[in-house]
Amino acid sequence: MKVKFKTTPDGEVAIVPRAEYERLKSFEQEAEEDRGTARLVARARKEVADGAPVLPKDVVDRLANGENPIRVLRQFRGWTQTELANAEGVQITQNYLSDLESGKRQGPLALHRKFARALGVPFDMLSTIAVSEQEADPARFAKRKQVVADMKRRRGQH
């Protein structure tokens, strides 16, 4: 490799061929990626040491492939639908849970928080499929809106 050194007002600099510069730049990028990976590994080790759940690869693969996280995590824990539906703090019907797992219905954020606590996993593992209360039960909110409109009409408010 042909390197030239030149003195400038800012000090001595090395002048290298562009190909060598690009090669060195790629090493720098790889080193930065390695530092980033090391930070992620250190953080993961700390989280595990602090009690974060450790999931087997097959569970992670199922989640990554888009399977319903409630079902995947329930099965990972070895629970039936009835056991999760009746878990402390959850208290829903098995049919409702079945609808949530099959995608027929969407559950509200508050319910997914309860599932996370019962299953011993971080809420963010379930938050991606949770919806607002209104989205979870649009019929109830439509009825509530109608009741409010009827009350206003009776009071003479439009």
N, C-alpha and C positions, 0 to 999 in steps of 0.2 A: 504494500500500500504506500502510496506517495503522499506524504504529509508535508505541508509547508507551514512554517511558523512566521508570524509577522507581528512586529511591535506596533501597537496602536496607542492613542492617548489613554485608552482604558486598560492597557496592559497587553501582555502577549496573548495572541490567539493562534489556534491551530486551524489550518485550512485543509479539509479532507475532500476527496472525491464524493460526489453526490451519492453514489451507490453505497459507499462506506457510511455516510451520514445516515441514510435510510436504514441500513443494517443496525447501526447503533441505536437509532430511534426505536426500532422494533424491540430491541433488548429492553429499552426503558419501559415500553408499554407492557411487555411481559412481566417485568419486575413489579410494575404497579398493580397488574392483575394478581400477581402472587401475594402482594401485600394485602390487597382487598380480600382474597381468599383466606389468608391467615387471620384477618380481622373477623370474618364470618365464622370460621372454625372456632376461634377463641370465644366469640359471643355465644355460639351454640353450646360449647362445652360448659360455659358459665351457666347458661339457662338450664341445662340438664342437671348440673350440680345443684342448682337452686330448686330443683323439683319439677321442671318443665316435662311434659309427657314425651316419651320416646316411642315413636310408632314404627312398627316393622315396615320393611320396604314394600311388601304387598299392599299394606293399608295406604301408604303414601301413593303408590302407583294407582290404586283405585280412586283415590281423591283427585289425583292429577288427571285421570282419564274422565273426570266429570261425573262420577257416580255420586249419588245423593250422600252428602257427608253425614247426615243424621243416621242413615241406615249403615253406612260403612263403620262409623264410630260405635254405634250400638252393637253391631255384630262383633267388632273388635273386642268390646267389653264382655261379650258372651251373653248379652241380655236379649230377652224376647221383646217384642213390641209392647206387650202388656206390662212387663217389668219397667221399661222406660216410661211408659204412659203413667204408671202409678208411682214413679220415683218421687222421693221427697222434694217438694217444691215444683214439680211438674204438674201432676194431677190433671191429665186430659184423658179423653177416651182413646182406646186402642184404634178405633176407626179413624179418628182425626189424625193420629200419628201415621197410620197407614196411608192416608191421603197425602200427608206431608212428604212421606218417603217416596211415594209414587209420582209426585209432582202434580197431583190433581188439585192440591191446594197449596197456598203459601202461608207460612206462619209469620207472625209479627216478631219484631226484634226482641221484645220482652220474653217471649216464649223461647226463642233461640238462646237467650242468656241462661234461662233455666236449664235447657238441654246441656249447654256447655258446663254449667256447674255440676249437674248430675253425672255427666260423662267424664268429668275431670279433665277437660281440654280448654284451651283458650277460646274465648268468644269469637275471635276472628276466623277460627276454623269453620264456624257456622254462619257468620254474618253475611257471607256472600249470597245466601239463599233466603235471607230474611227480608221482610218488607215492612212498610209502615202499617199501623193498625188499620188505617182506612183501606189500604190495598189488600190486607189480609181478610177483611170482612166488609166488602163494599155494600152489601145489602143492608147491613146494620147502619152504616153511615148514611145511606140513601134514606132509610126510614127515619133516622134522626133528623136529617135535613128537612124531610117532609113534616115531621112533628113541629119543628121550629117554624117552618113556613105557615103551618096551620095556626099556631099560637099567635104569630104576628098578624095574620089575617083576622082572627077573632078580636084582637085588641085594636084593630083598625090601622095597624102599621103595614105598609106595603113594602 
